[in-house]
Each structure stands twice: as C-alpha cells, then as structure tokens.
Amino acid sequence: MPGERTGLFDFGWARRLYTQSGISVKPVTLIAACALSAAGLFVLLSFWLDPFVALEMGAAVFVLAPLMALVVLRKRRQSRFGDQFPEAIDIIVRSLRAGHPIGVAIKAVAQELPDPAGAEFAILQDEIAYGLDLETAMRNLANRVGQQDLPLFVTSISIQSQTGGNLTEVLDNLGGTIRARIKLHRKVRALSSEGRVSAIILGAVPFILFGAVNVISPTFYGAYWGHPWIKVGLTGAVVWMCIGFAIMRKMINFRS
C-alpha cells in the first residue's frame, strides 16, 4: 500500500493527489506512459488534422490525462473507503466494548476489512507499533486517504486520548451519522443523475461531431485550416467549452 511518496510529486497538491489515488505506479512510469500516449495520438491525428491542432491535442493529453486519471482513482478509492468506514467504526466499537485497547481494535479492522480500509488501518497499526503517537498516526491516516469523514474520527479519538470520556458512545454516534450522510448522498446522486448525463452529452457532442465530419468528409474543413485566425479560434472554443463543462459539472455536483 502506498504511503508518503517522494520524487517528481514532491510538491503540494500533486503529491497529495498521487498519494490519495492509491496507485503503486511510480511517477516516472506514469509520466512516460502519458508521453507515449500523447505521441501516439499526435501521429494518429496528423493523418486527418492540421499538425498544429494534432500537436495541441497531444499536449493536452500529456498534461491532462495523468491528472484526470489520478483524480478519478482518488475519488473511487475515497468512495470505497467511505463505504467501508462505518463498518470499521463498528469493529472498533465492538472491540472497545469487549475491553480491548484502541491498538487491538485498529488491528482488528486491518485484519477484517479489505483494501482500502484494511490496508490503511494496517499502515496505521504499523506506525503506532514503530513508536508514533496515536494522534499523529491518525492524522497521517487522514492525510493519506483524504476522505471527508476521517477528520471527525481523528478529532474524536484525539480529544478522548487527552481528556478521557466514553469513546465507545462517541464512535457509535459517529458511525450512525456517517451512515445517514451516505444514505443522503446516494439519494441526491439518484435525483441528479439526469443532469449529470445531460452535462456529459452536451460536453461531448461537439468533439464527436468534429471527429465524425473529419472522418466522413476530410476536405470539409480544408478551406479553413489556412486562415490566420483558425488557431486562435479553435483554442478559444476549446477553452470556453471546457469552462462551460466545468460550470455544468459544478451545478450538478451536490455535496452532502
């Protein structure tokens, strides 16, 4: 399971994105694969499009493809962790009620749950076993995963370890709250599914039509490629379409 990584992704948001995506591929390998894909796309598109346009598309793939892939992988992993998290809290609560210390409860989660929750709690257990204090190890867990419910979990255990109190009851209530939030989130996604599909179709149709026209009638845009403003116009059109797609996505992306 990937922990804190170093190298090309040694800076800020990119490092967090890479770590939270959970992939085991090295950054150099990822960038090399994207470079090869971009070069292949450039060569392929050069047969139908102006070389400048093909180069722009290849460069866009090189820059955007790894970021989009990491964002999708991170979101998918955080979603799986969020689905497993209430069960992880239940295991901890049962262990604490049986009289076990928090370290044993964490070990039980690592053994009983699959990846990603099981793997992340296994890392948490190892960090504690190697001498890291509980609060710091918990914060490392929250930073590695980035799931929105983890800060509440970390804060609950941190406060209890410093001031005392009924941790079992606190975690039990937290598990119920998280389950209710997940239920609401799924309901909202079901209600907004039509809007998401419309946004995808509206964003994809112009590109699909452009590609289809070039395949069916390669000379259709031939008279326009030599115009001095065509490059500026195409770049502006792509930028504004991306902005419009981002706005539509924001409008139907409800957070619960």
N, C-alpha and C positions, 0 to 999 in steps of 0.2 A: 504494500500500500504506500503511495507516495506521501512523504512528509514535506518538510520545508526544503525547497529546491534552490539551487544556485545556478549561475551561469548566465545565459543570454536573457533569462527572465528574472534578473536580479533587481528589478525596479518596480516599485509600487503596484499599481493596479494590474499590470501584466503578470507579475509574479503571483499575485493573489488569484487571478483568473486561472492561471496554469495549475496552481496547487489545488484549487477547489474543483477543477474539472475532473481530477482523479485519474488522469491518464498516466501510463507508465512510459510513454514515448518521450525520448529526450528532445529538448527544444531544437537542437541542431537537426535532428532527424525530421522533425515536423516542418521546419522551415525548408529543408532540402526537398521534401515531398511536395510542398506547395510550389516551390520554384519550378520543379519538373512539370507539375500540372499546368502552371501558368505558361511555361514554354510550349508545351504540347498544344494548349488552347490557342496560343498565338499562331503557331504553324498551321493548325487546322482552319482557323478563321481567315487566315491570309488568302486562302483559295477563293473566298466569297466576298470578303470585305476589304476596304482600304487598309493598307498596312498600319496606318496611324490608329485607326479605330480598333484593329485587332490588337495592337500594342497596348492601347488603353484598357481593353477588356482583360488582357493577360495580366497587366499590372494590378488591376482591381482584384482579380482572383488571387494574386500573390499576397496582397495586403489584407483583403477582407476574409478570404477563405479560412485561414487559421483562427482568426478572431471569432468568426461566426461558429466554427466547429467547437471551439473551446467554450463559447457562451452556451451553445446547445447542450454540450456534455455536462457543463456545470449545472445548468437548470435541471437536466434529467437526474443527475446524481443528488442534488438537493431535494428534488421531489421524492425520490426513493427513500432518502434519509428521513424526510418529514413523515412519510407514511409509516416508517418503522419506529419513529421516535416515541409515540405513545406506548407502544409495546415495550420499548427499552425502559421507559419510566416505570411501567407496571412491574417489570422484573426487578428493578431497583427497590421499589416499594415492598414487594414480597420478601426480598432478601433482608431488608431492614426490619420488617415486622418479625422475621424469624430470628432476629438477634444478631445478624451478621454485620460487620463494619462496612463502610462505604466501599472500601477497596475490594472486598469479596463480591459486593453487588455489581461493581463495574466489571469484574472478571466474569460474572455470570452472563452479563449482557454480551460480552465479547465471544463467549462460547456458544450462546444460544441463537444469536441473530446472524443472518448472512450479511454479505457486503451490501451497502457501505457502512451501516451502523455497527455491525460486528467488528469490521476491520478498524474503524475509527476508535471504538472503545478499547480494542486491543492495544492500539498505539497509546491511548490514554493510560491504560494499565501499565504498560512498559515504562512510560515516562515517570509515573509515580514510583514504580519499583526501583528505578535508577536514581531516585532521590529528589525528584522535582516535587515541590509542594502542590497540594491538591488544587488550590485556586489557580496557580499558573498553568498547570496541566489542563484544567478545564478551559481556560481562555485560549490555550493553543488549539484545543478541540474546536472551539467556536470559530477561530480564525481559519483553520484548515477546511472546514465544511462550509461556513458562511450561511447556514440555514437560519431562518428568521426566528425560530423558537428557541434556539440554543442560548442566546443571552439571558433569557428568563431562567432557564435551567442553571446556568453558571452562577447567576446572581443569587438564586435560592440557596444553592449549596455553599456559596461563599459566605453569605450572611449567617447561615446556620453554623458553619465551622468557626465563626468568630464570636457569635453571641449566644449560640445554643438555641434550643427550640425543637418543636415537633417537625422534623424534616419529612417524616413519612406522610403526615397530613398535607404539608405544603406541596410535595411532589404529586400526591394523589389528586389534589385540586388542579395542579398544573396540567396533569395528564388529561383530565376532563375538559379543561379549557382548550387545549390543543386539538382534541378530537372534535369539539364543537366548531373550532375555526376551520379545520379541514373539511368538515361537512358543509359549512357555508361556502367555502372556496369552490368546492365541486359543484354546488348548486349555481353559483354565479357563472362558472365556466359553461355549464349546460345552457344557461339563459343567453349567454353572449356568443354561443357557437356560430350562429348565423352571421353575426357581424364579423367574426374572425375569417370565415370563409369568404365573405364579400371583399374584405380587405386584401386577402391573398389573390383573389381573382383579378381585382382592379389593378393590383400592383404587377401582376404577371402578364396580363393580356397585351400591353404594348410591346413587350420584348418578344412574346410569342408571335405576334403579327409581323413584327420586323423581320424575325428569322424566317417565318413562313414565306413572306414576299420575296426575300432574297433567294430562297431555295426554288420557288416556283418560277420566278422571273428575275434572274440575276441582273438584268440590264435595267430594271425598273428605276433604281436609284442612281444609275450610272451618270446621268447628266448633273447630278448634284454634288458628287464627291469632289469635283474640282473647284467648287465655289469657295472663295476665301473665308466665308463665314460659317462653313459647314461644321468645322471642328469646334468652334465656339458654341454654335447652336446645339450640337449633339451633347457636348459637355454640360451645358446649361440645362438641357432637357433631362439628362440622367440625374443631375443634382436635384432638380426640382421634383422629379418623380420619387427619388429616394426620400426627400423631405416629406412629400405627401404620404408615402407609405409609412414613414415613421409616425406621422400625425395620426393616421388611421389606426395604427397599432396601439398608440397611446390611448386613443379613445375607447378601444375595446379591451384594454388590458386593465381589468379591475383587480385591486389588491384587497384581500380580506384578512 
